[in-house]
Structures are given as C-alpha cells and as structure tokens.
Amino acid sequence: MGNQPGKSLGGRLTKKDIERLQRRFNRLANTSGKVSISAFESMVELGGNPFIPRIFKLFDESGDGTLSLEEFTRALEYFGQLDIEEEQYKFAFRIYDEDKDGLISSEELFNVLQTLLGNTYPDAQLEQVVHNTMSEFDRDGDNKLDMDEFKALLSREDLANKFSMSM
C-alpha cells in the first residue's frame, strides 16, 4: 500500500489499523479468501446498518458478491478519507444514486426511505415524504436531486452521525 508505519490514511486509519482490520478480514474470509456480505452483516460493529448491502456493492468491483482482500483494503482506505466533509457528501450521494447516473430520482429516494424505515410506514406515506422532499429541495424541477440539491437536503449533523467510525 506504500504507506509508512503509523502514517494516517485520511486522518483516520493508520497502517497499523489497516493491518488489524486485515487480520479481521482473514478471520471472516471463506476458503476462497473472500468475505461474503452475510459475514459483514453479522459483524457487531456494523450494528445492523441497513445500508451495508449498498455499501458492500459499491466496493465489490468484481461483482461476485464477495470482497477480496484488495477490495476490502481499498474500502478501508476510502473510509479513512471520509473525514473531509465533501467526501462524506459524495459517498452518501453514491449510496442514494442506485443507477449511478449522477442524480437521485424520487424512486431512489423512496427506496432509501424504505431501506431505512422498513415497514414502519405505508408506501403512500413514504411517497408523500418523497414528494414533499422533492418539492422543497429539487430547485430545477426535474424531479431529481443533483449533488448541490442533495447537499441542501442533508445537514452537517446528518453527515457527522452517519460517517463516524469506531474501531
């Protein structure tokens, strides 16, 4: 990885931290040396985060439903850079933007709400929330949120709460 011992990655993860997490990866890995999403979802540290499948998919570059050590390490290095507010917004945007077209549609926003809230609210109520959100934050009226509109939707406190990481 080319980092000096103890050198911080993005202000959060040191080389020693990554080595420790790589050992954890090895304990979770199956015989092929890869970790499945179910192994990640079972990790107590992730606390049943409903976005784990989406985040996992972002880093599963091979698309095989598992993370190799290389993919896992790249993910950790990426998370180490999330102490920069702009990077937090970009990462959150990637989670919401399922089709990767650079815009968050009302359908994608609805899907995120469903992921977060499950069956707590009826679809009609979630659709109303999406409609109200789009009405308030979609400045150009295209029924999609671009990065600037998305940033207006999320507060800095939202980012701070969602991107804290404990090891």
Phi and psi in radians as a Rosetta constraint file:
Dihedral C 1 N 2 CA 2 C 2 CIRCULARHARMONIC 1.332 0.35
Dihedral N 2 CA 2 C 2 N 3 CIRCULARHARMONIC 0.248 0.35
Dihedral C 2 N 3 CA 3 C 3 CIRCULARHARMONIC -1.692 0.35
Dihedral N 3 CA 3 C 3 N 4 CIRCULARHARMONIC 2.559 0.35
Dihedral C 3 N 4 CA 4 C 4 CIRCULARHARMONIC -1.305 0.35
Dihedral N 4 CA 4 C 4 N 5 CIRCULARHARMONIC 2.629 0.35
Dihedral C 4 N 5 CA 5 C 5 CIRCULARHARMONIC -0.971 0.35
Dihedral N 5 CA 5 C 5 N 6 CIRCULARHARMONIC 2.298 0.35
Dihedral C 5 N 6 CA 6 C 6 CIRCULARHARMONIC 1.378 0.35
Dihedral N 6 CA 6 C 6 N 7 CIRCULARHARMONIC -0.094 0.35
Dihedral C 6 N 7 CA 7 C 7 CIRCULARHARMONIC -1.229 0.35
Dihedral N 7 CA 7 C 7 N 8 CIRCULARHARMONIC 2.316 0.35
Dihedral C 7 N 8 CA 8 C 8 CIRCULARHARMONIC -1.340 0.35
Dihedral N 8 CA 8 C 8 N 9 CIRCULARHARMONIC 2.426 0.35
Dihedral C 8 N 9 CA 9 C 9 CIRCULARHARMONIC -1.739 0.35
Dihedral N 9 CA 9 C 9 N 10 CIRCULARHARMONIC 1.910 0.35
Dihedral C 9 N 10 CA 10 C 10 CIRCULARHARMONIC 1.113 0.35
Dihedral N 10 CA 10 C 10 N 11 CIRCULARHARMONIC 0.312 0.35
Dihedral C 10 N 11 CA 11 C 11 CIRCULARHARMONIC 1.504 0.35
Dihedral N 11 CA 11 C 11 N 12 CIRCULARHARMONIC 0.001 0.35
Dihedral C 11 N 12 CA 12 C 12 CIRCULARHARMONIC -2.171 0.35
Dihedral N 12 CA 12 C 12 N 13 CIRCULARHARMONIC -0.873 0.35
Dihedral C 12 N 13 CA 13 C 13 CIRCULARHARMONIC -1.870 0.35
Dihedral N 13 CA 13 C 13 N 14 CIRCULARHARMONIC 2.216 0.35
Dihedral C 13 N 14 CA 14 C 14 CIRCULARHARMONIC -1.603 0.35
Dihedral N 14 CA 14 C 14 N 15 CIRCULARHARMONIC 2.971 0.35
Dihedral C 14 N 15 CA 15 C 15 CIRCULARHARMONIC -1.031 0.35
Dihedral N 15 CA 15 C 15 N 16 CIRCULARHARMONIC -0.696 0.35
Dihedral C 15 N 16 CA 16 C 16 CIRCULARHARMONIC -1.078 0.35
Dihedral N 16 CA 16 C 16 N 17 CIRCULARHARMONIC -0.705 0.35
Dihedral C 16 N 17 CA 17 C 17 CIRCULARHARMONIC -1.046 0.35
Dihedral N 17 CA 17 C 17 N 18 CIRCULARHARMONIC -0.797 0.35
Dihedral C 17 N 18 CA 18 C 18 CIRCULARHARMONIC -1.141 0.35
Dihedral N 18 CA 18 C 18 N 19 CIRCULARHARMONIC -0.696 0.35
Dihedral C 18 N 19 CA 19 C 19 CIRCULARHARMONIC -1.062 0.35
Dihedral N 19 CA 19 C 19 N 20 CIRCULARHARMONIC -0.718 0.35
Dihedral C 19 N 20 CA 20 C 20 CIRCULARHARMONIC -1.133 0.35
Dihedral N 20 CA 20 C 20 N 21 CIRCULARHARMONIC -0.733 0.35
Dihedral C 20 N 21 CA 21 C 21 CIRCULARHARMONIC -1.221 0.35
Dihedral N 21 CA 21 C 21 N 22 CIRCULARHARMONIC -0.537 0.35
Dihedral C 21 N 22 CA 22 C 22 CIRCULARHARMONIC -1.158 0.35
Dihedral N 22 CA 22 C 22 N 23 CIRCULARHARMONIC -0.653 0.35
Dihedral C 22 N 23 CA 23 C 23 CIRCULARHARMONIC -1.089 0.35
Dihedral N 23 CA 23 C 23 N 24 CIRCULARHARMONIC -0.687 0.35
Dihedral C 23 N 24 CA 24 C 24 CIRCULARHARMONIC -1.095 0.35
Dihedral N 24 CA 24 C 24 N 25 CIRCULARHARMONIC -0.727 0.35
Dihedral C 24 N 25 CA 25 C 25 CIRCULARHARMONIC -0.985 0.35
Dihedral N 25 CA 25 C 25 N 26 CIRCULARHARMONIC -0.801 0.35
Dihedral C 25 N 26 CA 26 C 26 CIRCULARHARMONIC -1.079 0.35
Dihedral N 26 CA 26 C 26 N 27 CIRCULARHARMONIC -0.601 0.35
Dihedral C 26 N 27 CA 27 C 27 CIRCULARHARMONIC -1.220 0.35
Dihedral N 27 CA 27 C 27 N 28 CIRCULARHARMONIC -0.566 0.35
Dihedral C 27 N 28 CA 28 C 28 CIRCULARHARMONIC -1.451 0.35
Dihedral N 28 CA 28 C 28 N 29 CIRCULARHARMONIC -0.388 0.35
Dihedral C 28 N 29 CA 29 C 29 CIRCULARHARMONIC -1.173 0.35
Dihedral N 29 CA 29 C 29 N 30 CIRCULARHARMONIC 2.547 0.35
Dihedral C 29 N 30 CA 30 C 30 CIRCULARHARMONIC -1.440 0.35
Dihedral N 30 CA 30 C 30 N 31 CIRCULARHARMONIC -3.019 0.35
Dihedral C 30 N 31 CA 31 C 31 CIRCULARHARMONIC -1.127 0.35
Dihedral N 31 CA 31 C 31 N 32 CIRCULARHARMONIC -0.360 0.35
Dihedral C 31 N 32 CA 32 C 32 CIRCULARHARMONIC -1.474 0.35
Dihedral N 32 CA 32 C 32 N 33 CIRCULARHARMONIC -0.004 0.35
Dihedral C 32 N 33 CA 33 C 33 CIRCULARHARMONIC 1.367 0.35
Dihedral N 33 CA 33 C 33 N 34 CIRCULARHARMONIC 0.435 0.35
Dihedral C 33 N 34 CA 34 C 34 CIRCULARHARMONIC -2.243 0.35
Dihedral N 34 CA 34 C 34 N 35 CIRCULARHARMONIC 2.729 0.35
Dihedral C 34 N 35 CA 35 C 35 CIRCULARHARMONIC -1.951 0.35
Dihedral N 35 CA 35 C 35 N 36 CIRCULARHARMONIC 2.278 0.35
Dihedral C 35 N 36 CA 36 C 36 CIRCULARHARMONIC -1.470 0.35
Dihedral N 36 CA 36 C 36 N 37 CIRCULARHARMONIC 2.847 0.35
Dihedral C 36 N 37 CA 37 C 37 CIRCULARHARMONIC -1.117 0.35
Dihedral N 37 CA 37 C 37 N 38 CIRCULARHARMONIC -0.594 0.35
Dihedral C 37 N 38 CA 38 C 38 CIRCULARHARMONIC -1.115 0.35
Dihedral N 38 CA 38 C 38 N 39 CIRCULARHARMONIC -0.612 0.35
Dihedral C 38 N 39 CA 39 C 39 CIRCULARHARMONIC -1.150 0.35
Dihedral N 39 CA 39 C 39 N 40 CIRCULARHARMONIC -0.698 0.35
Dihedral C 39 N 40 CA 40 C 40 CIRCULARHARMONIC -1.162 0.35
Dihedral N 40 CA 40 C 40 N 41 CIRCULARHARMONIC -0.760 0.35
Dihedral C 40 N 41 CA 41 C 41 CIRCULARHARMONIC -1.100 0.35
Dihedral N 41 CA 41 C 41 N 42 CIRCULARHARMONIC -0.440 0.35
Dihedral C 41 N 42 CA 42 C 42 CIRCULARHARMONIC -1.446 0.35
Dihedral N 42 CA 42 C 42 N 43 CIRCULARHARMONIC -0.117 0.35
Dihedral C 42 N 43 CA 43 C 43 CIRCULARHARMONIC -1.240 0.35
Dihedral N 43 CA 43 C 43 N 44 CIRCULARHARMONIC 2.217 0.35
Dihedral C 43 N 44 CA 44 C 44 CIRCULARHARMONIC -1.031 0.35
Dihedral N 44 CA 44 C 44 N 45 CIRCULARHARMONIC -0.649 0.35
Dihedral C 44 N 45 CA 45 C 45 CIRCULARHARMONIC -1.040 0.35
Dihedral N 45 CA 45 C 45 N 46 CIRCULARHARMONIC -0.491 0.35
Dihedral C 45 N 46 CA 46 C 46 CIRCULARHARMONIC -1.463 0.35
Dihedral N 46 CA 46 C 46 N 47 CIRCULARHARMONIC -0.201 0.35
Dihedral C 46 N 47 CA 47 C 47 CIRCULARHARMONIC 0.868 0.35
Dihedral N 47 CA 47 C 47 N 48 CIRCULARHARMONIC 0.647 0.35
Dihedral C 47 N 48 CA 48 C 48 CIRCULARHARMONIC 1.173 0.35
Dihedral N 48 CA 48 C 48 N 49 CIRCULARHARMONIC 0.503 0.35
Dihedral C 48 N 49 CA 49 C 49 CIRCULARHARMONIC -0.981 0.35
Dihedral N 49 CA 49 C 49 N 50 CIRCULARHARMONIC 2.134 0.35
Dihedral C 49 N 50 CA 50 C 50 CIRCULARHARMONIC -1.198 0.35
Dihedral N 50 CA 50 C 50 N 51 CIRCULARHARMONIC -0.231 0.35
Dihedral C 50 N 51 CA 51 C 51 CIRCULARHARMONIC -1.586 0.35
Dihedral N 51 CA 51 C 51 N 52 CIRCULARHARMONIC -0.022 0.35
Dihedral C 51 N 52 CA 52 C 52 CIRCULARHARMONIC -0.936 0.35
Dihedral N 52 CA 52 C 52 N 53 CIRCULARHARMONIC -0.811 0.35
Dihedral C 52 N 53 CA 53 C 53 CIRCULARHARMONIC -1.039 0.35
Dihedral N 53 CA 53 C 53 N 54 CIRCULARHARMONIC -0.689 0.35
Dihedral C 53 N 54 CA 54 C 54 CIRCULARHARMONIC -1.202 0.35
Dihedral N 54 CA 54 C 54 N 55 CIRCULARHARMONIC -0.756 0.35
Dihedral C 54 N 55 CA 55 C 55 CIRCULARHARMONIC -1.117 0.35
Dihedral N 55 CA 55 C 55 N 56 CIRCULARHARMONIC -0.766 0.35
Dihedral C 55 N 56 CA 56 C 56 CIRCULARHARMONIC -0.980 0.35
Dihedral N 56 CA 56 C 56 N 57 CIRCULARHARMONIC -0.798 0.35
Dihedral C 56 N 57 CA 57 C 57 CIRCULARHARMONIC -1.105 0.35
Dihedral N 57 CA 57 C 57 N 58 CIRCULARHARMONIC -0.607 0.35
Dihedral C 57 N 58 CA 58 C 58 CIRCULARHARMONIC -1.072 0.35
Dihedral N 58 CA 58 C 58 N 59 CIRCULARHARMONIC -0.587 0.35
Dihedral C 58 N 59 CA 59 C 59 CIRCULARHARMONIC -1.743 0.35
Dihedral N 59 CA 59 C 59 N 60 CIRCULARHARMONIC -0.138 0.35
Dihedral C 59 N 60 CA 60 C 60 CIRCULARHARMONIC -1.435 0.35
Dihedral N 60 CA 60 C 60 N 61 CIRCULARHARMONIC 1.303 0.35
Dihedral C 60 N 61 CA 61 C 61 CIRCULARHARMONIC -1.082 0.35
Dihedral N 61 CA 61 C 61 N 62 CIRCULARHARMONIC -0.548 0.35
Dihedral C 61 N 62 CA 62 C 62 CIRCULARHARMONIC -1.370 0.35
Dihedral N 62 CA 62 C 62 N 63 CIRCULARHARMONIC -0.304 0.35
Dihedral C 62 N 63 CA 63 C 63 CIRCULARHARMONIC 1.257 0.35
Dihedral N 63 CA 63 C 63 N 64 CIRCULARHARMONIC 0.338 0.35
Dihedral C 63 N 64 CA 64 C 64 CIRCULARHARMONIC -1.634 0.35
Dihedral N 64 CA 64 C 64 N 65 CIRCULARHARMONIC 0.100 0.35
Dihedral C 64 N 65 CA 65 C 65 CIRCULARHARMONIC 1.413 0.35
Dihedral N 65 CA 65 C 65 N 66 CIRCULARHARMONIC 0.167 0.35
Dihedral C 65 N 66 CA 66 C 66 CIRCULARHARMONIC -2.400 0.35
Dihedral N 66 CA 66 C 66 N 67 CIRCULARHARMONIC 2.871 0.35
Dihedral C 66 N 67 CA 67 C 67 CIRCULARHARMONIC -1.969 0.35
Dihedral N 67 CA 67 C 67 N 68 CIRCULARHARMONIC 2.253 0.35
Dihedral C 67 N 68 CA 68 C 68 CIRCULARHARMONIC -1.388 0.35
Dihedral N 68 CA 68 C 68 N 69 CIRCULARHARMONIC 2.961 0.35
Dihedral C 68 N 69 CA 69 C 69 CIRCULARHARMONIC -1.035 0.35
Dihedral N 69 CA 69 C 69 N 70 CIRCULARHARMONIC -0.691 0.35
Dihedral C 69 N 70 CA 70 C 70 CIRCULARHARMONIC -1.107 0.35
Dihedral N 70 CA 70 C 70 N 71 CIRCULARHARMONIC -0.798 0.35
Dihedral C 70 N 71 CA 71 C 71 CIRCULARHARMONIC -1.116 0.35
Dihedral N 71 CA 71 C 71 N 72 CIRCULARHARMONIC -0.716 0.35
Dihedral C 71 N 72 CA 72 C 72 CIRCULARHARMONIC -1.089 0.35
Dihedral N 72 CA 72 C 72 N 73 CIRCULARHARMONIC -0.781 0.35
Dihedral C 72 N 73 CA 73 C 73 CIRCULARHARMONIC -1.135 0.35
Dihedral N 73 CA 73 C 73 N 74 CIRCULARHARMONIC -0.741 0.35
Dihedral C 73 N 74 CA 74 C 74 CIRCULARHARMONIC -1.059 0.35
Dihedral N 74 CA 74 C 74 N 75 CIRCULARHARMONIC -0.683 0.35
Dihedral C 74 N 75 CA 75 C 75 CIRCULARHARMONIC -1.089 0.35
Dihedral N 75 CA 75 C 75 N 76 CIRCULARHARMONIC -0.786 0.35
Dihedral C 75 N 76 CA 76 C 76 CIRCULARHARMONIC -1.093 0.35
Dihedral N 76 CA 76 C 76 N 77 CIRCULARHARMONIC -0.745 0.35
Dihedral C 76 N 77 CA 77 C 77 CIRCULARHARMONIC -1.100 0.35
Dihedral N 77 CA 77 C 77 N 78 CIRCULARHARMONIC -0.686 0.35
Dihedral C 77 N 78 CA 78 C 78 CIRCULARHARMONIC -1.088 0.35
Dihedral N 78 CA 78 C 78 N 79 CIRCULARHARMONIC -0.826 0.35
Dihedral C 78 N 79 CA 79 C 79 CIRCULARHARMONIC -1.092 0.35
Dihedral N 79 CA 79 C 79 N 80 CIRCULARHARMONIC -0.514 0.35
Dihedral C 79 N 80 CA 80 C 80 CIRCULARHARMONIC -1.148 0.35
Dihedral N 80 CA 80 C 80 N 81 CIRCULARHARMONIC -0.342 0.35
Dihedral C 80 N 81 CA 81 C 81 CIRCULARHARMONIC -1.603 0.35
Dihedral N 81 CA 81 C 81 N 82 CIRCULARHARMONIC -0.041 0.35
Dihedral C 81 N 82 CA 82 C 82 CIRCULARHARMONIC -1.396 0.35
Dihedral N 82 CA 82 C 82 N 83 CIRCULARHARMONIC 0.284 0.35
Dihedral C 82 N 83 CA 83 C 83 CIRCULARHARMONIC -1.466 0.35
Dihedral N 83 CA 83 C 83 N 84 CIRCULARHARMONIC -0.146 0.35
Dihedral C 83 N 84 CA 84 C 84 CIRCULARHARMONIC -1.584 0.35
Dihedral N 84 CA 84 C 84 N 85 CIRCULARHARMONIC 2.138 0.35
Dihedral C 84 N 85 CA 85 C 85 CIRCULARHARMONIC -0.938 0.35
Dihedral N 85 CA 85 C 85 N 86 CIRCULARHARMONIC -0.767 0.35
Dihedral C 85 N 86 CA 86 C 86 CIRCULARHARMONIC -1.058 0.35
Dihedral N 86 CA 86 C 86 N 87 CIRCULARHARMONIC -0.673 0.35
Dihedral C 86 N 87 CA 87 C 87 CIRCULARHARMONIC -1.170 0.35
Dihedral N 87 CA 87 C 87 N 88 CIRCULARHARMONIC -0.596 0.35
Dihedral C 87 N 88 CA 88 C 88 CIRCULARHARMONIC -1.109 0.35
Dihedral N 88 CA 88 C 88 N 89 CIRCULARHARMONIC -0.788 0.35
Dihedral C 88 N 89 CA 89 C 89 CIRCULARHARMONIC -1.068 0.35
Dihedral N 89 CA 89 C 89 N 90 CIRCULARHARMONIC -0.770 0.35
Dihedral C 89 N 90 CA 90 C 90 CIRCULARHARMONIC -1.082 0.35
Dihedral N 90 CA 90 C 90 N 91 CIRCULARHARMONIC -0.737 0.35
Dihedral C 90 N 91 CA 91 C 91 CIRCULARHARMONIC -1.178 0.35
Dihedral N 91 CA 91 C 91 N 92 CIRCULARHARMONIC -0.777 0.35
Dihedral C 91 N 92 CA 92 C 92 CIRCULARHARMONIC -1.027 0.35
Dihedral N 92 CA 92 C 92 N 93 CIRCULARHARMONIC -0.735 0.35
Dihedral C 92 N 93 CA 93 C 93 CIRCULARHARMONIC -1.033 0.35
Dihedral N 93 CA 93 C 93 N 94 CIRCULARHARMONIC -0.758 0.35
Dihedral C 93 N 94 CA 94 C 94 CIRCULARHARMONIC -1.067 0.35
Dihedral N 94 CA 94 C 94 N 95 CIRCULARHARMONIC -0.609 0.35
Dihedral C 94 N 95 CA 95 C 95 CIRCULARHARMONIC -1.171 0.35
Dihedral N 95 CA 95 C 95 N 96 CIRCULARHARMONIC -0.734 0.35
Dihedral C 95 N 96 CA 96 C 96 CIRCULARHARMONIC -1.274 0.35
Dihedral N 96 CA 96 C 96 N 97 CIRCULARHARMONIC -0.632 0.35
Dihedral C 96 N 97 CA 97 C 97 CIRCULARHARMONIC -1.437 0.35
Dihedral N 97 CA 97 C 97 N 98 CIRCULARHARMONIC 1.377 0.35
Dihedral C 97 N 98 CA 98 C 98 CIRCULARHARMONIC -1.063 0.35
Dihedral N 98 CA 98 C 98 N 99 CIRCULARHARMONIC -0.699 0.35
Dihedral C 98 N 99 CA 99 C 99 CIRCULARHARMONIC -1.549 0.35
Dihedral N 99 CA 99 C 99 N 100 CIRCULARHARMONIC 0.032 0.35
Dihedral C 99 N 100 CA 100 C 100 CIRCULARHARMONIC 1.017 0.35
Dihedral N 100 CA 100 C 100 N 101 CIRCULARHARMONIC 0.624 0.35
Dihedral C 100 N 101 CA 101 C 101 CIRCULARHARMONIC -1.666 0.35
Dihedral N 101 CA 101 C 101 N 102 CIRCULARHARMONIC 0.075 0.35
Dihedral C 101 N 102 CA 102 C 102 CIRCULARHARMONIC 1.454 0.35
Dihedral N 102 CA 102 C 102 N 103 CIRCULARHARMONIC 0.162 0.35
Dihedral C 102 N 103 CA 103 C 103 CIRCULARHARMONIC -2.437 0.35
Dihedral N 103 CA 103 C 103 N 104 CIRCULARHARMONIC 2.609 0.35
Dihedral C 103 N 104 CA 104 C 104 CIRCULARHARMONIC -1.848 0.35
Dihedral N 104 CA 104 C 104 N 105 CIRCULARHARMONIC 1.966 0.35
Dihedral C 104 N 105 CA 105 C 105 CIRCULARHARMONIC -1.395 0.35
Dihedral N 105 CA 105 C 105 N 106 CIRCULARHARMONIC 2.915 0.35
Dihedral C 105 N 106 CA 106 C 106 CIRCULARHARMONIC -1.091 0.35
Dihedral N 106 CA 106 C 106 N 107 CIRCULARHARMONIC -0.577 0.35
Dihedral C 106 N 107 CA 107 C 107 CIRCULARHARMONIC -1.146 0.35
Dihedral N 107 CA 107 C 107 N 108 CIRCULARHARMONIC -0.736 0.35
Dihedral C 107 N 108 CA 108 C 108 CIRCULARHARMONIC -1.150 0.35
Dihedral N 108 CA 108 C 108 N 109 CIRCULARHARMONIC -0.696 0.35
Dihedral C 108 N 109 CA 109 C 109 CIRCULARHARMONIC -1.117 0.35
Dihedral N 109 CA 109 C 109 N 110 CIRCULARHARMONIC -0.723 0.35
Dihedral C 109 N 110 CA 110 C 110 CIRCULARHARMONIC -1.042 0.35
Dihedral N 110 CA 110 C 110 N 111 CIRCULARHARMONIC -0.784 0.35
Dihedral C 110 N 111 CA 111 C 111 CIRCULARHARMONIC -1.062 0.35
Dihedral N 111 CA 111 C 111 N 112 CIRCULARHARMONIC -0.680 0.35
Dihedral C 111 N 112 CA 112 C 112 CIRCULARHARMONIC -1.142 0.35
Dihedral N 112 CA 112 C 112 N 113 CIRCULARHARMONIC -0.775 0.35
Dihedral C 112 N 113 CA 113 C 113 CIRCULARHARMONIC -1.063 0.35
Dihedral N 113 CA 113 C 113 N 114 CIRCULARHARMONIC -0.727 0.35
Dihedral C 113 N 114 CA 114 C 114 CIRCULARHARMONIC -1.087 0.35
Dihedral N 114 CA 114 C 114 N 115 CIRCULARHARMONIC -0.717 0.35
Dihedral C 114 N 115 CA 115 C 115 CIRCULARHARMONIC -1.085 0.35
Dihedral N 115 CA 115 C 115 N 116 CIRCULARHARMONIC -0.783 0.35
Dihedral C 115 N 116 CA 116 C 116 CIRCULARHARMONIC -1.233 0.35
Dihedral N 116 CA 116 C 116 N 117 CIRCULARHARMONIC -0.696 0.35
Dihedral C 116 N 117 CA 117 C 117 CIRCULARHARMONIC -1.800 0.35
Dihedral N 117 CA 117 C 117 N 118 CIRCULARHARMONIC -0.214 0.35
Dihedral C 117 N 118 CA 118 C 118 CIRCULARHARMONIC 1.029 0.35
Dihedral N 118 CA 118 C 118 N 119 CIRCULARHARMONIC -2.348 0.35
Dihedral C 118 N 119 CA 119 C 119 CIRCULARHARMONIC -1.674 0.35
Dihedral N 119 CA 119 C 119 N 120 CIRCULARHARMONIC 0.353 0.35
Dihedral C 119 N 120 CA 120 C 120 CIRCULARHARMONIC -1.114 0.35
Dihedral N 120 CA 120 C 120 N 121 CIRCULARHARMONIC -0.648 0.35
Dihedral C 120 N 121 CA 121 C 121 CIRCULARHARMONIC -2.166 0.35
Dihedral N 121 CA 121 C 121 N 122 CIRCULARHARMONIC 2.568 0.35
Dihedral C 121 N 122 CA 122 C 122 CIRCULARHARMONIC -1.175 0.35
Dihedral N 122 CA 122 C 122 N 123 CIRCULARHARMONIC 2.673 0.35
Dihedral C 122 N 123 CA 123 C 123 CIRCULARHARMONIC -0.952 0.35
Dihedral N 123 CA 123 C 123 N 124 CIRCULARHARMONIC -0.682 0.35
Dihedral C 123 N 124 CA 124 C 124 CIRCULARHARMONIC -1.044 0.35
Dihedral N 124 CA 124 C 124 N 125 CIRCULARHARMONIC -0.672 0.35
Dihedral C 124 N 125 CA 125 C 125 CIRCULARHARMONIC -1.223 0.35
Dihedral N 125 CA 125 C 125 N 126 CIRCULARHARMONIC -0.704 0.35
Dihedral C 125 N 126 CA 126 C 126 CIRCULARHARMONIC -1.129 0.35
Dihedral N 126 CA 126 C 126 N 127 CIRCULARHARMONIC -0.694 0.35
Dihedral C 126 N 127 CA 127 C 127 CIRCULARHARMONIC -1.075 0.35
Dihedral N 127 CA 127 C 127 N 128 CIRCULARHARMONIC -0.653 0.35
Dihedral C 127 N 128 CA 128 C 128 CIRCULARHARMONIC -1.153 0.35
Dihedral N 128 CA 128 C 128 N 129 CIRCULARHARMONIC -0.702 0.35
Dihedral C 128 N 129 CA 129 C 129 CIRCULARHARMONIC -1.089 0.35
Dihedral N 129 CA 129 C 129 N 130 CIRCULARHARMONIC -0.771 0.35
Dihedral C 129 N 130 CA 130 C 130 CIRCULARHARMONIC -1.080 0.35
Dihedral N 130 CA 130 C 130 N 131 CIRCULARHARMONIC -0.804 0.35
Dihedral C 130 N 131 CA 131 C 131 CIRCULARHARMONIC -1.016 0.35
Dihedral N 131 CA 131 C 131 N 132 CIRCULARHARMONIC -0.825 0.35
Dihedral C 131 N 132 CA 132 C 132 CIRCULARHARMONIC -1.102 0.35
Dihedral N 132 CA 132 C 132 N 133 CIRCULARHARMONIC -0.710 0.35
Dihedral C 132 N 133 CA 133 C 133 CIRCULARHARMONIC -1.111 0.35
Dihedral N 133 CA 133 C 133 N 134 CIRCULARHARMONIC -0.813 0.35
Dihedral C 133 N 134 CA 134 C 134 CIRCULARHARMONIC -1.097 0.35
Dihedral N 134 CA 134 C 134 N 135 CIRCULARHARMONIC -0.717 0.35
Dihedral C 134 N 135 CA 135 C 135 CIRCULARHARMONIC -1.051 0.35
Dihedral N 135 CA 135 C 135 N 136 CIRCULARHARMONIC -0.664 0.35
Dihedral C 135 N 136 CA 136 C 136 CIRCULARHARMONIC -1.425 0.35
Dihedral N 136 CA 136 C 136 N 137 CIRCULARHARMONIC -0.670 0.35
Dihedral C 136 N 137 CA 137 C 137 CIRCULARHARMONIC -1.887 0.35
Dihedral N 137 CA 137 C 137 N 138 CIRCULARHARMONIC -0.279 0.35
Dihedral C 137 N 138 CA 138 C 138 CIRCULARHARMONIC -1.454 0.35
Dihedral N 138 CA 138 C 138 N 139 CIRCULARHARMONIC 1.511 0.35
Dihedral C 138 N 139 CA 139 C 139 CIRCULARHARMONIC -1.166 0.35
Dihedral N 139 CA 139 C 139 N 140 CIRCULARHARMONIC -0.571 0.35
Dihedral C 139 N 140 CA 140 C 140 CIRCULARHARMONIC -1.632 0.35
Dihedral N 140 CA 140 C 140 N 141 CIRCULARHARMONIC -0.003 0.35
Dihedral C 140 N 141 CA 141 C 141 CIRCULARHARMONIC 1.251 0.35
Dihedral N 141 CA 141 C 141 N 142 CIRCULARHARMONIC 0.351 0.35
Dihedral C 141 N 142 CA 142 C 142 CIRCULARHARMONIC -1.573 0.35
Dihedral N 142 CA 142 C 142 N 143 CIRCULARHARMONIC 0.088 0.35
Dihedral C 142 N 143 CA 143 C 143 CIRCULARHARMONIC 1.107 0.35
Dihedral N 143 CA 143 C 143 N 144 CIRCULARHARMONIC 0.488 0.35
Dihedral C 143 N 144 CA 144 C 144 CIRCULARHARMONIC -2.496 0.35
Dihedral N 144 CA 144 C 144 N 145 CIRCULARHARMONIC 2.645 0.35
Dihedral C 144 N 145 CA 145 C 145 CIRCULARHARMONIC -1.821 0.35
Dihedral N 145 CA 145 C 145 N 146 CIRCULARHARMONIC 2.196 0.35
Dihedral C 145 N 146 CA 146 C 146 CIRCULARHARMONIC -1.542 0.35
Dihedral N 146 CA 146 C 146 N 147 CIRCULARHARMONIC -3.103 0.35
Dihedral C 146 N 147 CA 147 C 147 CIRCULARHARMONIC -1.046 0.35
Dihedral N 147 CA 147 C 147 N 148 CIRCULARHARMONIC -0.775 0.35
Dihedral C 147 N 148 CA 148 C 148 CIRCULARHARMONIC -1.125 0.35
Dihedral N 148 CA 148 C 148 N 149 CIRCULARHARMONIC -0.727 0.35
Dihedral C 148 N 149 CA 149 C 149 CIRCULARHARMONIC -1.140 0.35
Dihedral N 149 CA 149 C 149 N 150 CIRCULARHARMONIC -0.685 0.35
Dihedral C 149 N 150 CA 150 C 150 CIRCULARHARMONIC -1.118 0.35
Dihedral N 150 CA 150 C 150 N 151 CIRCULARHARMONIC -0.741 0.35
Dihedral C 150 N 151 CA 151 C 151 CIRCULARHARMONIC -1.086 0.35
Dihedral N 151 CA 151 C 151 N 152 CIRCULARHARMONIC -0.631 0.35
Dihedral C 151 N 152 CA 152 C 152 CIRCULARHARMONIC -1.160 0.35
Dihedral N 152 CA 152 C 152 N 153 CIRCULARHARMONIC -0.549 0.35
Dihedral C 152 N 153 CA 153 C 153 CIRCULARHARMONIC -1.218 0.35
Dihedral N 153 CA 153 C 153 N 154 CIRCULARHARMONIC -0.781 0.35
Dihedral C 153 N 154 CA 154 C 154 CIRCULARHARMONIC -1.555 0.35
Dihedral N 154 CA 154 C 154 N 155 CIRCULARHARMONIC 2.388 0.35
Dihedral C 154 N 155 CA 155 C 155 CIRCULARHARMONIC -1.570 0.35
Dihedral N 155 CA 155 C 155 N 156 CIRCULARHARMONIC 2.874 0.35
Dihedral C 155 N 156 CA 156 C 156 CIRCULARHARMONIC -1.088 0.35
Dihedral N 156 CA 156 C 156 N 157 CIRCULARHARMONIC -0.591 0.35
Dihedral C 156 N 157 CA 157 C 157 CIRCULARHARMONIC -1.140 0.35
Dihedral N 157 CA 157 C 157 N 158 CIRCULARHARMONIC -0.653 0.35
Dihedral C 157 N 158 CA 158 C 158 CIRCULARHARMONIC -1.012 0.35
Dihedral N 158 CA 158 C 158 N 159 CIRCULARHARMONIC -0.811 0.35
Dihedral C 158 N 159 CA 159 C 159 CIRCULARHARMONIC -1.100 0.35
Dihedral N 159 CA 159 C 159 N 160 CIRCULARHARMONIC -0.813 0.35
Dihedral C 159 N 160 CA 160 C 160 CIRCULARHARMONIC -1.044 0.35
Dihedral N 160 CA 160 C 160 N 161 CIRCULARHARMONIC -0.706 0.35
Dihedral C 160 N 161 CA 161 C 161 CIRCULARHARMONIC -1.247 0.35
Dihedral N 161 CA 161 C 161 N 162 CIRCULARHARMONIC -0.605 0.35
Dihedral C 161 N 162 CA 162 C 162 CIRCULARHARMONIC -1.515 0.35
Dihedral N 162 CA 162 C 162 N 163 CIRCULARHARMONIC -0.333 0.35
Dihedral C 162 N 163 CA 163 C 163 CIRCULARHARMONIC -2.033 0.35
Dihedral N 163 CA 163 C 163 N 164 CIRCULARHARMONIC 0.366 0.35
Dihedral C 163 N 164 CA 164 C 164 CIRCULARHARMONIC -1.409 0.35
Dihedral N 164 CA 164 C 164 N 165 CIRCULARHARMONIC 2.574 0.35
Dihedral C 164 N 165 CA 165 C 165 CIRCULARHARMONIC -2.407 0.35
Dihedral N 165 CA 165 C 165 N 166 CIRCULARHARMONIC 2.234 0.35
Dihedral C 165 N 166 CA 166 C 166 CIRCULARHARMONIC -1.992 0.35
Dihedral N 166 CA 166 C 166 N 167 CIRCULARHARMONIC 2.544 0.35
